[in-house]
Amino acid sequence: MSGNTMTTPGFAGWIEYSGPDAAAAKKFYSEVIGWNIADMPMQDGSNYPGIMVGEGPIGGFAPAPNDKGTWTIFITVEDVDGKTKRAKAAGAKVLSGPVDMPGVGRMSTIEDPQGGRIALITYESMQS
């Protein structure tokens, strides 16, 4: 086991599913992988369905539906705005953000020139 944590730059610290039927996806992954899905309270009063492994979450299910089921990997960076600009200059398409998510951090979602989708995140605990 390495000393990497969610706040280690370059670390893939979170996964998120979005698709047309979140309930069906949660059922599928619970049955196939054995994940426990539990609501996590957010600062805005909503709940986020978290994927629980052991004592804590490793990801979740996006509240907004998507036409096709897809997974997004969140990569930790020290400067979301700077990395998003750098990605765009290198040919990426910015799909969303950068935007602040209260209680979580600052994030953006990009698509690389080959169509691969990732999210960049700087967690609140990393911000000064």
N, C-alpha and C positions, 0 to 999 in steps of 0.2 A: 504494500500500500504506500502510495506516495504522499508527500506533504501538500499536494495541491488541494486548494479549496475553491469554492465558487468564485472567490474574489481574486484568484490568481490569473493575471493577464494571459490570454491564450487558452485558458481552460474551458472546455465544453461543460458548463455547469448546470444546464437546464434543457429540457426538451418540452415541446408543446405541440399538441395535435390540434388541427382544425379541419373540419369537414362538414358535409351536409347534415349529418345526424350524430350529434355528440353522444346521445344516449346509447345508440347502437354501437358506437366506437368504444365507449366505456365498458359496455357489456362484453364485447369481443375481446378486448385486451385484458379484462379481469379474468375471463374464462381461459384464454390462451396462455397468458404470461403469469397470471395469478396476482396481478396488481390489485391493491386496495385503493379505491378512489374515495377521497374524503374532501368535503367542502372546507376550504380555508377562508376565513373571514378577511376581507380587504378593508383598507382604510375608508373607502367610500361607502361602506355598509353592504356591499355586494359579497357574494361568495365565489370563489374560484375553485373548480374541481381539481384538486391536487392528486398526483400519482404518488402514493406513499410506499416507500420501500424501507423496511426497518422502522426506525424512529422518526424519519423525516421525509419530506417531499423531494422528488428528483425531477418533477415536471408537472404538466397539467394539461387540461383541455380548454382551448380558447372559447370564450363565451360567444364570439361572433362566428357564424357559420361560414364555410367556404364551399365552393362548388364541387371540389374534389378533395378527398382526404389527403392530407399532407402533414409531415412532421417538420418542425423547425428546430434547429439546434441553436442554442444561445451561447455565443462565444464571449468571454469576458475580455474587455479592453479598458485601458485607462482613460481614454478620451473618445467617447462615442461620436461627437461632432467631427473631430479630426479624422477618425478612421472612416467615417461615412463619406466625407469629402474625398479622402484618399481612394476609397473603393470606387466612387463615381469617376474620378479622374483615370482610374485604371480600367474603365469600361463597364462597371457594375451599374445596374438599374436600382435606384432607391425606391423600394416599395412602400415604406412608411418611416416616418420620423426624420430626425431624432425627436423624441418626445419623452417627457418626464412621466413616470408612473409612480404616484405617491405610495410610499411604503416599500417600493421595489428598487427603482433607480431610473436611469436614463437609457433609452434603447432606440434602435432603428432596425429595420429589416431590409436586406439587400438581396439582389439576385446577381450572381456572378455572370461573366460573359458567356458561360456555357449553360446557364439556366439553373444552377444550384442556388438554393435559398438558405440563408442563415440570418440570424439576428445578432446584432452587436449590443452588448450591455455593459454599463458601468453601474454597479450596485450602489445604493445610497451610502452604505458603510464605507465605500471607497472615496466618496466625494468629500472635499474639504470645505 
